[in-house]
Each structure stands twice: as C-alpha cells, then as structure tokens.
Amino acid sequence: MPSFNDAPTPQNTPASAAGSYMPKNASLDIPSTISENSELLKGMLANNPALLASIQAKLGELVGVDSGYFSSLPKKAKEGVYVLKTLQEKQYVIEAEFQADLLELERKYADKYKAIYEDRKKIVNGEVELKKEDIEHGKAVLEEELGDEEEEDGDENGNGNGNGNGNGNEDEDDAKENANVKGVPFFWLTAMQNLPPVADMISDRDVPVLEHLVDLRMEYMDKPGFKLIFEFSPNEYFKNKQIVKTYYYQKELGYTGEFVYDHAEGNEIQWTDNKHNVTVEIELRKQRNKHTKQVRTIEKTTPTYSFFNFFSPPSLPGNAANGDEGDEDDEFEEVDEELEAALQNDYSVGELIKEKLIPRAVDWFTGHALQFEPDFQQEEEEEGFDDEYDDDDDDEGVSDGGAGHDEDGDDDDDGDDEPEQKPECKQQ
C-alpha cells in the first residue's frame, strides 16, 4: 500500500497554471522547501530582479512536466486508471452523438424560423401590406419596453394627441411623408450600427454601401459550420447580389466535447471599379517619361479600414483553405499571437451576427437590445459615481493632459488612423 509520502502533493504532481509555485502575477512568497530565513530571502529577491526572474523561469519550466507519480503507482492502481480511460472513451462517443443531435435540433428550428425571417424581409423592404392587429400589438409591446419616452416625445412634436400645431394638417402631412416611405429604411444598417463590435468595423465610406443591405440571414451547412448571407439591392458599388461568409468547424470534436472552429471563407466582392471599392484608398500619382517627357497619371491603391474586409478573413499558414496542407516539420512552429487574435476576433464577430443580430434584429434597430449588454449596464452604473469627484478629476485631467501635450510636441492628428488600418491591411 502506498505510504503517506507517495500521496499527490504540489511537489510530485504535474504543475499547472493554477497549481504552480509561481502564478502569472507572482508574489515574493518563498517555496516551503527553502530553509533559509524567509524575510531575508524576500529582501534579496526584491533587491535583485535578475535573481527573481531566474527563479520564475525555472519554476515555469515545471508547468506541464510529468512528475512520474502515475508511473510509480502499483500495478493494480494503474489498471484502475486504464479502466477509467476506457470509460472516458465511451463518454467521448456519447458526446459526439449529443453534438450531432444538437446540430440537427438547431437545423430543425432554423427551418421553423425561416418563415418568420421571410416575413421580416418583406416588411423591411415594403413588399407587403401591414395588418392593423399586428401594428397595434407590436406598438403595445414596444411602448412597454421603452416606457413613456415615445409617448412624451410624440406629444412634444404634436403627434401624440391628434391636435398638433392646431392647423389640422397633420393627416395631410403624414400622407405626404408616408408616400415616400417604403418598408423600414436603413433597417439592417441601423441594427448593425447599434451592435458595438460590428459598429466599430463600419467606416463612414461603408455607410452608403450598407444602405443597400436588404436582408441578413444564417444557414447551417450539411457538415458542421454555418453561412452568413448578406443580400443587397442593385447598386453602383459591386455586382454581387449576395456576399456570403462561411465558417467551418473541424471534423473531430475538441477535448471539451464541442465542435472546434477551423477557418472562415468569404465571397470575392466584384467591385465595379476602384473608385467604388471602399476597402482601398486611391492615390493619383503623376509620372514623366525620361525620354519623351510625356506625363501620365497612375492610380495607387492602398488597403484601408472597412467593414467589407470582414469577407476577406485571416487564415493560418498551412490551412487547407489556402491549398497548403503543411508538413509534420511545421507542426510546432511559433504561434503568431497577432494572427491568433485576428482569427479569434473574426470568429467572435461571426458568432455575434449569428446569435444576436439576426435573431433580435428589431431590438438592435430600436436600440432596446443594448439594455441587456453587460458593458452598457456597467457604463450606466459608473455614471452615478462621476459627480462626487468632478473637481478633482478635472484638475488632474488638465494637469496630466498639459504635461502629456508639452512632452509630445506632436499634433493631435498624428498617427490617429494608423492603428485601425494595420489589422485590416493583413486581411487583404
């Protein structure tokens, strides 16, 4: 029978991020195996950053290292572990069945939503006559959600009580205004601009293009993955009627028993010309022929920040989508953290559109969905704490701001656009 000394301890089990001696934010606590005076060592380490860094590096090497505890177990205990692994393999099979059934369930209900989304598309684009009972029901629901703000706003504008400005022309004015309205103008553009992560991707040049967005929907594929379909009305910017972004998952489930994101692909956008391509900026340059002295003007295009870069997603080297299968020697190449972050951000945006924007589009259009966003709620809570320290904060702000400006000596506009353009340039 194993003795007490053979039991798992932090010294003889594999280290982990949670159980290692020195976490990421390492304190100056000394491991108990060091017998010297603790206070003396704390002082030595505090005054010798190089020594502290060396100890941290050594301890970091223990993370993920097998301590040999399992190999030291008696044969019968090892056989118990083998049987546990057998049981876990059976669990993997059930998890795979669960994910397959869950995917089928999602597809089933996506088909049920399809009719509702088709009606939504027709209403947004003014293709159907609105039913009075649906208008009244939706109005009551919206007023309940938004409170009395809409009613008060209507009274101030003379629309809430039917009397208005007293000239009796409200009905006539409404008729003229409604004659020029078809559906719900700029529905999808407005909804996208109210969803913070997506709104941050939209440039001023994108707005007139996205005004032509008439529908946004999601479809599941036969294999694990989904498509985001952006449908546009005929426009002067590109020839595509639809622009599709497809997200693929790996065939095998991950360790957690869920599908693992693999890569994304986007349709090529058929821009009518560089002038209408909002993903590039055009610079006109003049060139003079050395011999004939003839002058010509050429266009130089530079990738720029745009929502439509969303359809040119980043991809990892060796990805099958690039036609590069890679090889075994490249299996442990260094990870490009910036590329990894771009991939994660791209997938997160796709999930937001799939899980939030498409199902709750009208609430993002009205802005009501923002009430349920954690960041929005946190901002509202923080607003209540501003007044008490206004004077102190203002003084500190003026002092810090002035010092910072004098030290820089730079104009406010220097480099403002550069950080936003860099990630997008990588997606071209």
C-alpha positions as a Markdown table, in Angstrom:
| # | Residue | x | y | z |
|---|---|---|---|---|
| 1 | Met | 0.0 | 0.0 | 0.0 |
| 2 | Pro | 1.3 | 3.4 | -0.9 |
| 3 | Ser | 2.6 | 5.4 | 2.1 |
| 4 | Phe | 1.6 | 9.0 | 3.0 |
| 5 | Asn | 4.8 | 10.2 | 1.3 |
| 6 | Asp | 3.6 | 8.7 | -2.0 |
| 7 | Ala | 0.4 | 10.8 | -2.0 |
| 8 | Pro | 0.0 | 13.6 | -4.6 |
| 9 | Thr | 1.4 | 16.9 | -3.4 |
| 10 | Pro | 2.3 | 20.1 | -5.2 |
| 11 | Gln | 5.9 | 18.7 | -5.4 |
| 12 | Asn | 5.2 | 15.4 | -7.1 |
| 13 | Thr | 2.3 | 16.0 | -9.4 |
| 14 | Pro | 2.4 | 17.7 | -12.8 |
| 15 | Ala | 2.4 | 21.5 | -12.4 |
| 16 | Ser | -0.4 | 23.6 | -13.9 |
| 17 | Ala | -1.2 | 27.3 | -14.3 |
| 18 | Ala | -3.4 | 27.1 | -11.2 |
| 19 | Gly | -1.1 | 24.9 | -9.1 |
| 20 | Ser | 2.4 | 26.0 | -10.0 |
| 21 | Tyr | 4.6 | 27.6 | -7.4 |
| 22 | Met | 4.6 | 31.0 | -9.0 |
| 23 | Pro | 1.4 | 32.1 | -10.8 |
| 24 | Lys | 1.5 | 34.8 | -13.5 |
| 25 | Asn | 1.3 | 37.6 | -11.0 |
| 26 | Ala | 4.0 | 36.1 | -8.9 |
| 27 | Ser | 4.4 | 37.3 | -5.3 |
| 28 | Leu | 7.6 | 37.1 | -3.4 |
| 29 | Asp | 6.4 | 34.1 | -1.3 |
| 30 | Ile | 9.3 | 31.5 | -1.0 |
| 31 | Pro | 8.5 | 27.8 | -1.5 |
| 32 | Ser | 8.5 | 25.9 | 1.7 |
| 33 | Thr | 11.4 | 23.7 | 0.5 |
| 34 | Ile | 13.8 | 26.6 | 1.0 |
| 35 | Ser | 15.0 | 26.5 | 4.6 |
| 36 | Glu | 16.7 | 30.0 | 4.7 |
| 37 | Asn | 15.2 | 32.9 | 6.6 |
| 38 | Ser | 12.1 | 33.9 | 4.7 |
| 39 | Glu | 12.3 | 37.6 | 5.3 |
| 40 | Leu | 16.0 | 37.7 | 4.3 |
| 41 | Leu | 15.2 | 36.0 | 1.0 |
| 42 | Lys | 12.3 | 38.3 | 0.3 |
| 43 | Gly | 14.7 | 41.2 | 0.7 |
| 44 | Met | 17.3 | 39.6 | -1.5 |
| 45 | Leu | 14.7 | 38.9 | -4.3 |
| 46 | Ala | 13.2 | 42.4 | -4.0 |
| 47 | Asn | 16.6 | 43.9 | -4.5 |
| 48 | Asn | 17.7 | 41.5 | -7.2 |
| 49 | Pro | 15.2 | 41.4 | -10.1 |
| 50 | Ala | 17.6 | 39.2 | -12.1 |
| 51 | Leu | 17.5 | 36.5 | -9.4 |
| 52 | Leu | 13.8 | 36.7 | -9.2 |
| 53 | Ala | 13.4 | 36.4 | -12.9 |
| 54 | Ser | 15.7 | 33.4 | -12.9 |
| 55 | Ile | 13.7 | 31.6 | -10.3 |
| 56 | Gln | 10.5 | 32.4 | -12.1 |
| 57 | Ala | 11.9 | 30.9 | -15.3 |
| 58 | Lys | 13.0 | 27.7 | -13.6 |
| 59 | Leu | 9.6 | 27.3 | -12.0 |
| 60 | Gly | 7.9 | 28.0 | -15.3 |
| 61 | Glu | 9.7 | 25.0 | -16.8 |
| 62 | Leu | 7.8 | 22.7 | -14.4 |
| 63 | Val | 4.5 | 23.6 | -15.9 |
| 64 | Gly | 3.2 | 20.5 | -17.8 |
| 65 | Val | 6.1 | 18.3 | -16.8 |
| 66 | Asp | 5.2 | 14.8 | -15.7 |
| 67 | Ser | 6.4 | 14.2 | -12.2 |
| 68 | Gly | 6.4 | 10.5 | -12.6 |
| 69 | Tyr | 3.7 | 9.9 | -10.0 |
| 70 | Phe | 1.5 | 7.8 | -12.3 |
| 71 | Ser | 4.4 | 5.6 | -13.3 |
| 72 | Ser | 5.2 | 5.0 | -9.6 |
| 73 | Leu | 1.7 | 3.6 | -8.8 |
| 74 | Pro | 1.3 | -0.1 | -8.0 |
| 75 | Lys | 0.1 | -2.3 | -10.9 |
| 76 | Lys | -3.5 | -2.6 | -9.6 |
| 77 | Ala | -3.9 | 1.2 | -9.2 |
| 78 | Lys | -2.6 | 1.6 | -12.8 |
| 79 | Glu | -5.1 | -0.9 | -14.0 |
| 80 | Gly | -7.8 | 1.2 | -12.4 |
| 81 | Val | -6.7 | 4.2 | -14.3 |
| 82 | Tyr | -6.7 | 2.2 | -17.5 |
| 83 | Val | -10.3 | 1.2 | -16.9 |
| 84 | Leu | -11.2 | 4.9 | -16.2 |
| 85 | Lys | -9.7 | 5.8 | -19.6 |
| 86 | Thr | -11.9 | 3.2 | -21.2 |
| 87 | Leu | -14.9 | 4.7 | -19.6 |
| 88 | Gln | -13.9 | 8.1 | -20.8 |
| 89 | Glu | -13.6 | 6.9 | -24.3 |
| 90 | Lys | -17.2 | 5.6 | -24.1 |
| 91 | Gln | -18.2 | 9.1 | -22.9 |
| 92 | Tyr | -16.5 | 10.7 | -25.9 |
| 93 | Val | -18.7 | 8.5 | -28.2 |
| 94 | Ile | -21.9 | 9.8 | -26.3 |
| 95 | Glu | -20.6 | 13.4 | -26.5 |
| 96 | Ala | -20.2 | 13.0 | -30.3 |
| 97 | Glu | -23.8 | 11.7 | -30.5 |
| 98 | Phe | -25.0 | 14.6 | -28.4 |
| 99 | Gln | -23.3 | 17.2 | -30.6 |
| 100 | Ala | -24.7 | 15.6 | -33.7 |
| 101 | Asp | -28.2 | 15.6 | -32.3 |
| 102 | Leu | -27.8 | 19.1 | -31.1 |
| 103 | Leu | -26.8 | 20.2 | -34.5 |
| 104 | Glu | -29.8 | 18.5 | -36.1 |
| 105 | Leu | -32.0 | 20.2 | -33.5 |
| 106 | Glu | -30.6 | 23.6 | -34.4 |
| 107 | Arg | -31.2 | 22.9 | -38.1 |
| 108 | Lys | -34.8 | 21.9 | -37.3 |
| 109 | Tyr | -35.6 | 25.1 | -35.5 |
| 110 | Ala | -33.7 | 27.2 | -38.1 |
| 111 | Asp | -36.2 | 25.8 | -40.6 |
| 112 | Lys | -39.1 | 26.9 | -38.4 |
| 113 | Tyr | -37.6 | 30.4 | -38.1 |
| 114 | Lys | -37.3 | 30.7 | -41.9 |
| 115 | Ala | -40.9 | 31.7 | -42.5 |
| 116 | Ile | -40.7 | 34.4 | -39.8 |
| 117 | Tyr | -37.5 | 35.8 | -41.3 |
| 118 | Glu | -39.0 | 35.8 | -44.8 |
| 119 | Asp | -41.9 | 37.9 | -43.5 |
| 120 | Arg | -39.4 | 40.2 | -41.8 |
| 121 | Lys | -37.6 | 40.7 | -45.0 |
| 122 | Lys | -40.8 | 41.6 | -46.8 |
| 123 | Ile | -41.8 | 44.1 | -44.2 |
| 124 | Val | -38.4 | 45.7 | -44.0 |
| 125 | Asn | -38.4 | 46.2 | -47.8 |
| 126 | Gly | -42.0 | 47.3 | -48.0 |
| 127 | Glu | -43.2 | 44.3 | -50.0 |
| 128 | Val | -46.4 | 43.5 | -48.1 |
| 129 | Glu | -49.4 | 45.4 | -46.6 |
| 130 | Leu | -49.2 | 45.7 | -42.9 |
| 131 | Lys | -52.0 | 44.3 | -40.8 |
| 132 | Lys | -53.7 | 46.6 | -38.3 |
| 133 | Glu | -53.8 | 44.0 | -35.5 |
| 134 | Asp | -50.1 | 43.3 | -35.8 |
| 135 | Ile | -49.3 | 47.1 | -35.7 |
| 136 | Glu | -51.3 | 47.6 | -32.5 |
| 137 | His | -49.8 | 44.5 | -30.8 |
| 138 | Gly | -46.3 | 45.5 | -31.7 |
| 139 | Lys | -46.8 | 49.1 | -30.7 |
| 140 | Ala | -48.0 | 48.0 | -27.2 |
| 141 | Val | -45.0 | 45.7 | -26.8 |
| 142 | Leu | -42.6 | 48.4 | -27.8 |
| 143 | Glu | -44.1 | 51.0 | -25.6 |
| 144 | Glu | -44.0 | 48.6 | -22.7 |
| 145 | Glu | -40.3 | 48.0 | -23.3 |
| 146 | Leu | -39.3 | 51.6 | -23.9 |
| 147 | Gly | -41.5 | 53.1 | -21.2 |
| 148 | Asp | -43.1 | 56.6 | -21.6 |
| 149 | Glu | -40.3 | 58.1 | -23.7 |
| 150 | Glu | -42.0 | 57.5 | -27.0 |
| 151 | Glu | -45.3 | 59.0 | -25.8 |
| 152 | Glu | -43.7 | 62.1 | -24.3 |
| 153 | Asp | -41.7 | 62.6 | -27.5 |
| 154 | Gly | -44.8 | 62.3 | -29.6 |
| 155 | Asp | -46.7 | 64.9 | -27.5 |
| 156 | Glu | -43.8 | 67.4 | -27.9 |
| 157 | Asn | -43.8 | 67.1 | -31.6 |
| 158 | Gly | -47.6 | 67.5 | -31.9 |
| 159 | Asn | -48.2 | 63.8 | -32.8 |
| 160 | Gly | -49.4 | 62.4 | -29.6 |
| 161 | Asn | -52.9 | 63.9 | -29.2 |
| 162 | Gly | -54.1 | 64.5 | -32.7 |
| 163 | Asn | -54.2 | 68.3 | -32.3 |
| 164 | Gly | -50.6 | 69.0 | -33.1 |
| 165 | Asn | -50.0 | 72.7 | -34.0 |
| 166 | Gly | -53.7 | 73.4 | -34.3 |
| 167 | Asn | -53.7 | 73.8 | -38.1 |
| 168 | Gly | -55.5 | 70.5 | -38.8 |
| 169 | Asn | -53.0 | 69.5 | -41.4 |
| 170 | Glu | -51.3 | 66.6 | -39.6 |
| 171 | Asp | -53.1 | 63.9 | -41.6 |
| 172 | Glu | -52.2 | 65.6 | -44.9 |
| 173 | Asp | -48.6 | 66.0 | -43.9 |
| 174 | Asp | -48.4 | 62.4 | -42.7 |
| 175 | Ala | -49.9 | 61.2 | -46.0 |
| 176 | Lys | -47.2 | 63.1 | -48.0 |
| 177 | Glu | -44.4 | 61.8 | -45.8 |
| 178 | Asn | -45.7 | 58.2 | -45.9 |
| 179 | Ala | -46.0 | 58.4 | -49.7 |
| 180 | Asn | -42.2 | 58.4 | -49.9 |
| 181 | Val | -41.6 | 55.7 | -47.4 |
| 182 | Lys | -41.1 | 52.0 | -48.4 |
| 183 | Gly | -40.7 | 49.5 | -45.6 |
| 184 | Val | -38.3 | 50.4 | -42.9 |
| 185 | Pro | -35.4 | 52.5 | -44.3 |
| 186 | Phe | -31.8 | 51.5 | -43.4 |
| 187 | Phe | -33.1 | 48.7 | -41.1 |
| 188 | Trp | -30.0 | 46.5 | -41.2 |
| 189 | Leu | -27.5 | 49.3 | -41.3 |
| 190 | Thr | -29.1 | 50.9 | -38.2 |
| 191 | Ala | -29.2 | 47.5 | -36.4 |
| 192 | Met | -25.5 | 46.9 | -37.2 |
| 193 | Gln | -24.5 | 50.3 | -36.0 |
| 194 | Asn | -26.2 | 49.6 | -32.6 |
| 195 | Leu | -24.3 | 46.3 | -32.1 |
| 196 | Pro | -21.0 | 47.7 | -30.6 |
| 197 | Pro | -18.4 | 45.2 | -32.0 |
| 198 | Val | -19.9 | 45.3 | -35.5 |
| 199 | Ala | -20.4 | 49.1 | -35.3 |
| 200 | Asp | -16.7 | 49.5 | -34.7 |
| 201 | Met | -16.0 | 47.9 | -38.0 |
| 202 | Ile | -18.1 | 50.2 | -40.1 |
| 203 | Ser | -16.4 | 53.2 | -41.6 |
| 204 | Asp | -18.0 | 56.4 | -43.0 |
| 205 | Arg | -17.4 | 55.1 | -46.5 |
| 206 | Asp | -19.2 | 51.8 | -45.7 |
| 207 | Val | -22.5 | 53.6 | -44.8 |
| 208 | Pro | -23.8 | 54.3 | -48.3 |
| 209 | Val | -23.0 | 50.8 | -49.4 |
| 210 | Leu | -24.7 | 49.2 | -46.4 |
| 211 | Glu | -27.8 | 51.2 | -47.1 |
| 212 | His | -28.4 | 48.7 | -49.9 |
| 213 | Leu | -28.4 | 45.8 | -47.5 |
| 214 | Val | -31.9 | 44.3 | -47.7 |
| 215 | Asp | -31.6 | 41.1 | -45.8 |
| 216 | Leu | -29.2 | 39.3 | -43.5 |
| 217 | Arg | -29.7 | 35.6 | -42.7 |
| 218 | Met | -27.9 | 32.5 | -41.5 |
| 219 | Glu | -27.9 | 28.9 | -42.9 |
| 220 | Tyr | -26.4 | 25.7 | -41.5 |
| 221 | Met | -24.4 | 23.5 | -43.8 |
| 222 | Asp | -24.6 | 19.8 | -44.2 |
| 223 | Lys | -21.3 | 19.5 | -42.4 |
| 224 | Pro | -20.5 | 21.4 | -39.1 |
| 225 | Gly | -20.5 | 25.1 | -39.9 |
| 226 | Phe | -22.7 | 27.9 | -41.0 |
| 227 | Lys | -23.1 | 30.7 | -43.6 |
| 228 | Leu | -23.9 | 34.4 | -43.1 |
| 229 | Ile | -25.7 | 35.6 | -46.2 |
| 230 | Phe | -25.8 | 39.4 | -46.8 |
| 231 | Glu | -28.3 | 40.3 | -49.6 |
| 232 | Phe | -28.1 | 43.6 | -51.3 |
| 233 | Ser | -30.3 | 45.6 | -53.7 |
| 234 | Pro | -28.7 | 46.6 | -57.1 |
| 235 | Asn | -26.2 | 49.3 | -56.5 |
| 236 | Glu | -23.3 | 51.1 | -58.1 |
| 237 | Tyr | -20.6 | 49.7 | -55.8 |
| 238 | Phe | -20.4 | 46.0 | -56.7 |
| 239 | Lys | -22.1 | 43.4 | -58.9 |
| 240 | Asn | -22.8 | 40.8 | -56.2 |
| 241 | Lys | -26.4 | 40.3 | -55.2 |
| 242 | Gln | -25.2 | 38.3 | -52.2 |
| 243 | Ile | -22.0 | 38.2 | -50.3 |
| 244 | Val | -21.5 | 35.1 | -48.2 |
| 245 | Lys | -19.2 | 34.5 | -45.2 |
| 246 | Thr | -18.8 | 30.8 | -44.3 |
| 247 | Tyr | -17.5 | 29.4 | -41.0 |
| 248 | Tyr | -16.1 | 25.9 | -40.9 |
| 249 | Tyr | -15.6 | 23.6 | -37.9 |
| 250 | Gln | -13.1 | 20.8 | -37.6 |
| 251 | Lys | -14.4 | 17.2 | -38.2 |
| 252 | Glu | -13.3 | 16.0 | -34.8 |
| 253 | Leu | -14.7 | 17.3 | -31.5 |
| 254 | Gly | -12.4 | 19.2 | -29.2 |
| 255 | Tyr | -11.4 | 18.0 | -25.7 |
| 256 | Thr | -14.4 | 19.7 | -24.2 |
| 257 | Gly | -16.7 | 17.7 | -26.4 |
| 258 | Glu | -17.7 | 20.6 | -28.6 |
| 259 | Phe | -17.0 | 21.5 | -32.2 |
| 260 | Val | -13.8 | 23.4 | -32.7 |
| 261 | Tyr | -13.6 | 26.4 | -35.1 |
| 262 | Asp | -11.3 | 25.8 | -38.0 |
| 263 | His | -11.4 | 28.6 | -40.5 |
| 264 | Ala | -13.7 | 31.0 | -42.5 |
| 265 | Glu | -14.0 | 31.9 | -46.1 |
| 266 | Gly | -15.7 | 34.9 | -47.8 |
| 267 | Asn | -17.0 | 35.6 | -51.3 |
| 268 | Glu | -14.9 | 37.7 | -53.6 |
| 269 | Ile | -16.6 | 41.1 | -53.9 |
| 270 | Gln | -16.9 | 42.1 | -57.5 |
| 271 | Trp | -16.4 | 45.9 | -57.2 |
| 272 | Thr | -17.4 | 47.9 | -60.2 |
| 273 | Asp | -14.1 | 49.8 | -60.1 |
| 274 | Asn | -11.5 | 51.1 | -57.6 |
| 275 | Lys | -13.4 | 54.3 | -57.1 |
| 276 | His | -16.4 | 52.4 | -55.6 |
| 277 | Asn | -14.2 | 49.9 | -53.7 |
| 278 | Val | -14.5 | 51.1 | -50.1 |
| 279 | Thr | -11.7 | 48.7 | -48.9 |
| 280 | Val | -9.0 | 50.7 | -50.7 |
| 281 | Glu | -7.9 | 54.3 | -50.9 |
| 282 | Ile | -6.8 | 55.7 | -54.3 |
| 283 | Glu | -3.8 | 58.0 | -54.6 |
| 284 | Leu | -3.2 | 59.6 | -58.0 |
| 285 | Arg | 0.4 | 60.0 | -59.0 |
| 286 | Lys | 2.0 | 61.7 | -62.0 |
| 287 | Gln | 4.9 | 60.1 | -63.8 |
| 288 | Arg | 7.1 | 61.8 | -66.5 |
| 289 | Asn | 8.7 | 59.7 | -69.3 |
| 290 | Lys | 12.5 | 60.3 | -69.2 |
| 291 | His | 12.8 | 60.4 | -73.0 |
| 292 | Thr | 9.6 | 61.8 | -74.3 |
| 293 | Lys | 8.8 | 64.0 | -71.3 |
| 294 | Gln | 5.2 | 62.8 | -71.6 |
| 295 | Val | 3.3 | 63.0 | -68.3 |
| 296 | Arg | 0.8 | 60.2 | -67.3 |
| 297 | Thr | -1.3 | 59.8 | -64.2 |
| 298 | Ile | -1.5 | 56.4 | -62.4 |
| 299 | Glu | -3.6 | 55.1 | -59.6 |
| 300 | Lys | -2.0 | 53.6 | -56.5 |
| 301 | Thr | -4.4 | 51.7 | -54.2 |
| 302 | Thr | -3.8 | 51.1 | -50.5 |
| 303 | Pro | -5.9 | 48.8 | -48.3 |
| 304 | Thr | -7.9 | 50.7 | -45.8 |
| 305 | Tyr | -10.3 | 50.2 | -42.8 |
| 306 | Ser | -13.7 | 48.9 | -43.9 |
| 307 | Phe | -16.5 | 46.5 | -42.8 |
| 308 | Phe | -16.1 | 44.7 | -46.1 |
| 309 | Asn | -12.7 | 43.4 | -45.1 |
| 310 | Phe | -14.9 | 41.0 | -43.0 |
| 311 | Phe | -15.3 | 39.0 | -46.2 |
| 312 | Ser | -11.5 | 38.6 | -46.5 |
| 313 | Pro | -10.8 | 36.8 | -43.2 |
| 314 | Pro | -7.4 | 36.0 | -41.9 |
| 315 | Ser | -6.2 | 32.4 | -42.2 |
| 316 | Leu | -3.4 | 30.4 | -40.6 |
| 317 | Pro | -0.5 | 29.2 | -42.8 |
| 318 | Gly | -1.0 | 25.6 | -43.8 |
| 319 | Asn | -4.7 | 25.9 | -43.7 |
| 320 | Ala | -6.5 | 23.6 | -46.2 |
| 321 | Ala | -8.4 | 26.7 | -47.5 |
| 322 | Asn | -5.1 | 28.1 | -48.8 |
| 323 | Gly | -4.3 | 24.9 | -50.7 |
| 324 | Asp | -1.3 | 24.3 | -48.3 |
| 325 | Glu | -1.5 | 21.1 | -46.4 |
| 326 | Gly | 1.7 | 21.9 | -44.4 |
| 327 | Asp | 4.0 | 19.1 | -43.2 |
| 328 | Glu | 4.9 | 17.5 | -40.0 |
| 329 | Asp | 8.1 | 19.5 | -39.5 |
| 330 | Asp | 5.9 | 22.7 | -39.3 |
| 331 | Glu | 3.7 | 21.2 | -36.6 |
| 332 | Phe | 5.3 | 23.1 | -33.8 |
| 333 | Glu | 6.1 | 26.5 | -35.4 |
| 334 | Glu | 5.9 | 29.6 | -33.4 |
| 335 | Val | 2.4 | 31.0 | -32.9 |
| 336 | Asp | 1.7 | 34.4 | -34.4 |
| 337 | Glu | -0.2 | 36.0 | -31.5 |
| 338 | Glu | -1.4 | 38.9 | -33.6 |
| 339 | Leu | -2.8 | 36.5 | -36.2 |
| 340 | Glu | -4.4 | 34.3 | -33.5 |
| 341 | Ala | -6.1 | 37.4 | -32.1 |
| 342 | Ala | -7.3 | 38.4 | -35.5 |
| 343 | Leu | -8.8 | 34.9 | -36.1 |
| 344 | Gln | -10.5 | 34.9 | -32.7 |
| 345 | Asn | -11.9 | 38.3 | -33.3 |
| 346 | Asp | -13.2 | 37.3 | -36.8 |
| 347 | Tyr | -14.9 | 34.2 | -35.3 |
| 348 | Ser | -16.4 | 36.2 | -32.4 |
| 349 | Val | -18.0 | 38.8 | -34.8 |
| 350 | Gly | -19.5 | 35.9 | -36.9 |
| 351 | Glu | -21.0 | 34.4 | -33.7 |
| 352 | Leu | -22.4 | 37.8 | -32.7 |
| 353 | Ile | -24.1 | 38.2 | -36.0 |
| 354 | Lys | -25.4 | 34.6 | -35.9 |
| 355 | Glu | -26.5 | 34.6 | -32.2 |
| 356 | Lys | -27.5 | 38.2 | -31.5 |
| 357 | Leu | -28.0 | 40.4 | -34.6 |
| 358 | Ile | -30.1 | 38.0 | -36.8 |
| 359 | Pro | -32.5 | 36.7 | -34.2 |
| 360 | Arg | -33.0 | 40.1 | -32.4 |
| 361 | Ala | -32.7 | 42.4 | -35.4 |
| 362 | Val | -35.6 | 44.7 | -34.5 |
| 363 | Asp | -34.3 | 45.2 | -30.9 |
| 364 | Trp | -30.9 | 46.2 | -32.3 |
| 365 | Phe | -32.7 | 48.5 | -34.7 |
| 366 | Thr | -34.5 | 50.3 | -31.9 |
| 367 | Gly | -31.5 | 50.0 | -29.5 |
| 368 | His | -33.6 | 48.1 | -26.9 |
| 369 | Ala | -31.1 | 45.2 | -27.0 |
| 370 | Leu | -28.4 | 47.4 | -25.6 |
| 371 | Gln | -30.1 | 47.3 | -22.3 |
| 372 | Phe | -29.1 | 43.6 | -22.0 |
| 373 | Glu | -25.4 | 44.2 | -22.8 |
| 374 | Pro | -23.1 | 43.9 | -19.8 |
| 375 | Asp | -20.8 | 46.8 | -21.0 |
| 376 | Phe | -23.8 | 49.1 | -21.4 |
| 377 | Gln | -25.1 | 48.3 | -17.9 |
| 378 | Gln | -21.7 | 48.9 | -16.4 |
| 379 | Glu | -21.5 | 52.3 | -18.1 |
| 380 | Glu | -24.8 | 53.3 | -16.6 |
| 381 | Glu | -23.7 | 52.2 | -13.1 |
| 382 | Glu | -20.5 | 54.1 | -13.4 |
| 383 | Glu | -22.3 | 57.3 | -14.4 |
| 384 | Gly | -23.7 | 57.6 | -10.9 |
| 385 | Phe | -20.2 | 58.0 | -9.4 |
| 386 | Asp | -18.9 | 60.8 | -11.6 |
| 387 | Asp | -20.3 | 63.9 | -9.8 |
| 388 | Glu | -18.7 | 63.4 | -6.4 |
| 389 | Tyr | -15.1 | 63.7 | -7.8 |
| 390 | Asp | -15.7 | 66.0 | -10.7 |
| 391 | Asp | -13.5 | 68.8 | -9.4 |
| 392 | Asp | -10.6 | 66.6 | -8.5 |
| 393 | Asp | -10.8 | 64.7 | -11.8 |
| 394 | Asp | -10.9 | 67.8 | -13.8 |
| 395 | Asp | -7.8 | 69.2 | -12.1 |
| 396 | Glu | -5.9 | 66.0 | -12.6 |
| 397 | Gly | -7.1 | 65.8 | -16.2 |
| 398 | Val | -5.8 | 69.3 | -17.0 |
| 399 | Ser | -2.5 | 68.7 | -15.4 |
| 400 | Asp | -1.9 | 65.3 | -17.0 |
| 401 | Gly | -3.2 | 66.4 | -20.4 |
| 402 | Gly | -1.0 | 69.6 | -20.4 |
| 403 | Ala | 2.1 | 67.7 | -19.4 |
| 404 | Gly | 1.5 | 65.0 | -21.9 |
| 405 | His | 1.0 | 67.5 | -24.7 |
| 406 | Asp | 4.1 | 69.5 | -23.9 |
| 407 | Glu | 6.2 | 66.4 | -23.7 |
| 408 | Asp | 5.0 | 65.0 | -27.0 |
| 409 | Gly | 5.1 | 68.2 | -29.0 |
| 410 | Asp | 3.0 | 66.4 | -31.7 |
| 411 | Asp | -0.2 | 67.4 | -33.3 |
| 412 | Asp | -3.4 | 65.7 | -32.2 |
| 413 | Asp | -3.9 | 64.1 | -35.6 |
| 414 | Asp | -0.6 | 62.3 | -35.8 |
| 415 | Gly | -1.0 | 58.5 | -36.2 |
| 416 | Asp | -4.7 | 58.5 | -35.4 |
| 417 | Asp | -5.8 | 56.3 | -38.3 |
| 418 | Glu | -2.7 | 54.0 | -38.4 |
| 419 | Pro | -3.7 | 51.6 | -35.6 |
| 420 | Glu | -7.1 | 51.0 | -37.2 |
| 421 | Gln | -5.6 | 50.3 | -40.6 |
| 422 | Lys | -3.0 | 47.8 | -39.6 |
| 423 | Pro | -5.3 | 44.8 | -38.8 |
| 424 | Glu | -7.3 | 45.4 | -42.0 |
| 425 | Cys | -4.2 | 45.5 | -44.2 |
| 426 | Lys | -3.4 | 42.0 | -43.0 |
| 427 | Gln | -6.8 | 40.7 | -44.2 |
| 428 | Gln | -6.3 | 41.8 | -47.8 |
